[in-house]
């Protein structure tokens, strides 16, 4: 089985290289190519079109906007949680556009796996200033440093062999090192992807353990609270976007917040169950996340390396290895500049498809709350629904999706969407409406600048989002 996975990975890599060569040839034109894939519309966008579209958006006059940081305390699973976010909107709120459904346009943002909401503040301000919308930009529970005036985290993530950085789920509550054990995971297939994994595994009965079991509900409840406060149902339609890990964290909300009417994707991972299929069947990792729910992943410079190395292959090929010492310095320099971001992750059990540990987290929470057997099974079903979606006669279906993938993305290659993600969505009942845009520029960090694209492909992507919203793509059909 291991040899088969290796061969599948080699074939996938060759397909990806060929795809990159084809994309290079196609980028000489200035037109979009539209085709049908698995019943969905697939559009290839050339680099010249990306450049001209980005230039048009960035040249528009700005709406004067106001931004504020907020922290809202909620109660979920009999624990208090402080949910951090930022809100961005035009100073003149009469300028907020009204969509074809007669309700104002609201955008709900979620960040990627290493950060907190601050990493999306600039992007949120682009949305508000160029399109006049209200944007709510949320941190996952525990990610924002509530004990710092600016949210920054001090020092490095790994302090010693026994002390690492841990979340702050409530402002006046810190997790002490006696509540966890630091563990290193060196399993070969995971190490090839991530390098050595550093984990803080919470001790049963500790506050840390209870938080690690309860955060999925806190995420849902926190997002719902923000939606109710800033996007009232009778006034706003919400269009949600999650970058990378924010993708599955967004998908889990689409069926629980009534006025989320569409998903705006750009380098956005799908439901965790589909992402798990990709990592196992395409990337050849038999157990992409085999750790217990109470084990927090603590990031290091290795996480910069795994993206940077892939992107350099696309840009420089094997020549990048000839300056390996310099590349290593670049990785470490970038890491040191970014250590003010949280760089820890409780969400891997959801992102990488570990239903056993999702269920274990639910049962640990139910046991702590002394739930009845019936209520326990209900909570288990809710947790599992975050991973794979839920269905039934009284269940809100997954709304339409508009997805975008960049040229030099590692985990969002066209073949993965064609072979894994689109068939996975098609199997849902009911299947959501989907459009895919394949962009001939950009990397996973879609706002990274490159020649002719000072804010990456982000401005063009936002243009496509708003054209779709105002042209009625997200209306129920």
N, C-alpha and C positions, 0 to 999 in steps of 0.2 A: 504493500500500500504506500509506503514511504517513497519507493522508486517511482510509482505512478504519479504521485503528487509532484515530484521533482520534474518529470517529463512534462506534466501539464503546465507547470510554472514556466519551463523553457519555451513551450509552444506559445503561451500567453505573452512572454517577453518578445518573441519574434513577431507576433501579431502586432504588438504595441509599436515596435520599431518600424514595421511596414506602414502602420497607420500614421506615424509621425512623418514618414517620407511622403505619403500621399497628401497629408495636410500641407506640407511645404509647397507641393506643386499647386494645390488648390488655392493657396494664399495669394497667387499672382493675379487672381481675378478680384473684382470688387462687387461681387453679387453673392446673395445667399442661395444655397441649394436646399430644396425642401424635398423630403421623401417620407414614406410611411414605413415605420418599423414596429412590428408586433401590434399593429392597429393604432399606433401613436404617430403624431407628426414629429419629424426630426429635421431640424434646420441647421445647416453648416454655415457659419458666418466667417467671411474672409477677414484677414488682418486689416486691409485698407478700409473695409466697412467699419470695423471696430474703432479704428483711429478717427475716422470722420464722425462717427456717432458719439464718441467720447468728447471730441472737440466741440461738437454742437451743444452737448449738455453742460460742459464746463464753461462755455461762453455765455450761458444764460444769466440774466441778472439774478441776484440773490434776493430771496425773501429775508427781511430782518427776522432773526429767530431768537428765542430765549431757551436756555437749557438749565436744568436743575438736577441735582443729585437727591435721591430719596431713599429712605430705609423704612420699610413697613414691617411691623411685628405681627406675625400670625400665630395661630395655634393649630397644630396638626399632630395627630397621633399622641395627644396628651402631652405635647412638648411645645415650648415657645421657640420660634425661629425668626431671625431678622433677615428680611429679604431686601437686598440692595438693588437699585436700578437707577437709570437716568431717564428724564423726560425731555424731549426736544419738540418745539412747535413754533410756528410763526408768531411773532408778536401780535399781529392782527389775526386773530383766530377766525375771522370771517373769510380769510383766504384759504382755509383748509378745503381741499377739493371734495366735491360730492360725486360719488360713483354712479354708475347707471342703475344701481338698485335704490337710489334715493338717500343713501346714508353716507356720512363722511368717511374718508379713507384714513384708516389707522394702520400703522406698521408696528409689529411686535418683533423685536430682535433677540436672538440668543447667540452667544459667542461660541468659539471653538473650545477644544478640549484642554488647552493649557491656561486660558485666561479667565478674566471676569468681564463685566460689562464695559469697563473702561477701554478695552481693546476694540470695541465697536462704536465708541463715541464719535470719532471722526466720520465714520460711515453714516451714523445716525444723523449727524449734522448736514452731511451731503444730501440725504433724503429730505430733511426738513427745509433746507435753504433753497434747493433747486425745484422742489415739487410742492412745498407748502403744507406738507402733511404733519400730523402729530405722530411721534415715534416714541415708543417705550422700549427701553433697552435693559434687559434683566440679567443679573448674575445668578448662576445656579446657587442653591443654598450652600453657605459656608465659604464661597470663593472670595468674597470681598473682605479685606482686612478692616473689620468694623472698629478696631482699636487704633486706627491711624486716621488722621484728618483727611488724607488724600487717597486712602485705600491701598497704598503701597505696602509691600511685604519687605521686611528687612533681611539682609544677609542672603545666604544661599539656602537651597531647599534641604540639603543633607548636612546636618551639623556635625554628626559623629556616627559611629556604628550603632548608637542606641537612641539618638535624638534626631528627628526630622521635622519639617514643617507640617502642620496639621490645620484643618479648616477651623474657622470661627463661625459657628452656626448661630450664636447669640452673643451680643456685644460683651456682656459681663461674664462670659464663660470661656475659659481656655482649657484645651486638652493637654494634660500633663503627660510626661513620658512614661510614667508608671502605668498608664492605661493601654499601652500597646507594646508590641515586640517588632523590631525591625528585621525583615526577612529579605534575602536576595534570591531572585528566581533566575536560573541560568539554563532552563530547558532549551534545547538547541533550536527548534523551529521558531520559538518566540524570540530567542536571542538574535537570530538572523534578522528579525524585523526591528526589534527595539534595543538590542544590546542587553546588558544585565538590567533586570527590573528590580527596583527598590520598593518595598511594601511596608506599610505600617499596619500591622494586623492587630485590631482591637481585642482586648481581653473581654471575655463574656461577663456581662453584668456591669461593665463600665459605662459611663456616659457616652464615650466614644463608640462603643458597640451599639448602643441604642440609637445614636444618631445615624450610624452607617446602615442600620436596618430601616430607619424611618424616612430618610431623605427623599425617596421617590414621591411619597404623598406630599411632603413639604414642597417639592418642586411644583406639583400640580396645583396645590392650594395657593402657593405664592403667586404663580402666574395668573390664576383665576382672580385673586384679590386685585392685582394690578389691572387686569382687564376690566373688572367691575368699576374700579375707581376712575380710570383714564379713558376707557372705551365703552361707555354705557351702551347696552344692547339696542335700545331704541334710537340711538344716535349714530353709532359707528359700525362699520364692517371692518373686521380685522384681517389683515394679510400678514402671515407669519413667515419669518425667515430664520433659519438656524444654520450657521456656518460649521461645516465638518461635524464634530460631535453634537453641535447644536441641532443637526438634522433630526436624529432620533428623538432628541429632547423636545423638538418642535412637533414631530409626528405624534408623540404621546399626548400632546395638548389638543390636537385638532378635533378629537372626539369628545373632549370634556369641556371646552369653552364654546358656548353656543354660537357666538358671532364670529368665530374664525371661519371665513368663507373661502380661503385659498392659501396655498403654500407657495412662497417665492423662494425658489432654490437657486443657489450659486455655490458650487462645491459643497453641497449639502448631503450628508449621508442619509440613507433611508431608515425605515424601522430597523431596530437592532437584529431582528431575525433574518432580514435580507442581507445585512452587512455581515452577519455571521456566515451565511452561505458563501459570500464572496471570499472571506478570509480562509475558509476551509477548502473550498473547491477550486478556487482560482489561485490563491497565494500559497496553498499547500500547508497551512497551519492547522494541524488536527484539532488542537484545543486552543483557540485564540485567546481565551481568557478562562483559565481553569482554577483561578484563585477564589477563595471564599468571599462572600459579600462584605465581610468585616475587614477586608484588606484594602487599604487605601493605596493607590499607586502614587508614588512620589517621583516626579519627573527630574531629569538631569540634562546635561549637555547632549546626551545621546539622542534626545528627542529632536533637537535641532539638526543633528547629523543625519537622521534617517530621511528627513525631507530634503535637506540641502544636497546630499549626495545624489539623490534621484534627479533633482533639478539640474545639477551640473552635468550629469550624463546626457540630458537632452540638449544642453547648451554647448558642451565642449567634447562630449564623447569620452573615450578612454584617455584623452590628453589631460583630463582633470587629475588622473592618478600621478602624472608626472610632476605635479606641484602639490603632492599630498600633504607635505608639512605645512604649506601655506593654507591649504583647505582646512586642516585641523585647527590652525590658529584662528581662521575666520569663524569656524563653528564655536570655539570657546569664547571669542570676542562677542559674538552675537548673544551667546548665552548670558554672559556677564551683564550685557546691556539690558537684558530682559528679566532679571531675577526679581524685579519689583512686582511682576505678575505672579499669580498664585502657584502655578505649576504643580498641582496635585489633582488627582482624579478619582472620585468615588464611582463614576458613572460607567466604568468598563463592563460591569455585569449586564448593563442594558445595551450599551453600544456594541459589544462584541458577542451578544447572544448567549447568555448563560442562564437558561430558564430554571435550572436546579437552584442556583444561588439567588435568583430573583424570588423564587418561591420560599427559600429558606429565610430571606430577609422579611418577607411578609409574615411568615409563621413566628419568627422571633418577635416581631412587633405585636402580633396578636397575642402571644403568650404574655408579654409584658403588660398588655392592656387587659388581660384576663377575659378575652373575647369568648363568646359561645362558639361551638363547632360550626354552626351555620354562618356566623359573622366572620369566622376565620377563613372559611372557604370563599366567602365573598371578597375578602381582602386579597387572598391569593389570586383570584380571578382578575381583580383590578390591577395588581402588580404585573401579571403575565400579559394583560392587555397593553400595558405600556411597551412591551417588547415586540408584539406582533400585530397589534390592532385588535379591535373587537367588532363583532357583528351580531345582528339580531334585529327583530322587528322594531324595537324601541330605541335602537342605538343610532346616534348621529354618524353618518358615513364619513369616510375620509374625503375632504373636499378636493377640487381640482388642484393639480400640481403643475407648476411651470419650472422646469429644471435647467440648469446650465452647468456645463463642464468646460474646463480650460484645457489648453493645449498640453501643458507640461505637468499635469496632475498625476500623482502616483496611484491613488485609490479611486479616481473617478475617470477611468479610461472608457472610451466608447464601447469596447467589447464587454466591459462589466455591466454597463447599462443594458446593452442589447441582450446579453445572455443570462443575466441574473436579476437586475432590478426591475426592468419592465415586465418580464414574465411573472415576477413575484407580485407586483401590483395588479397585473391582469387577473391573477388568481383570487384576488379579494372579492368579496360579495357584499355590496356592489363594488366593481372596479372603478377607481377614480379616473377622471379625465386627466390626460398628461400631454404636455408638449416638452420636447427636449431641444436645447440650443447647444451646439458644439462650437466653441469659440476657438479661432485659430491664433490665439495668443494667451498669455497669462499663466499663472501658477496657482497652486492650492490657496495661497494667501492672495486672493483675487485683487486686492488693492495695491499690490506691490508694483512700483513704477517700472516701466521699460520704455524703450525708444518709441516716441509718438504717443505714449499712454502714461501721462504723469501720475495718474491715480489707478494704474492698471486697467483691467477690464471692468472694474466696478461701475463707472459711469454708464457704459454701454448696457451692462446688465440691468441697471436700474431703469434705463430708458425702456427696455423690453418689458420689464415688470409693469411700468405705468401705462404703456400702450395696451398691454393685455387687460389691465384693470379697467381702463376707460372704454375699451372696445367691447367689454362685456364677456370676456373669456371665462370669468369666474362665476357668472350667473348660473344657477341651476338650470339644466337643460333636460 
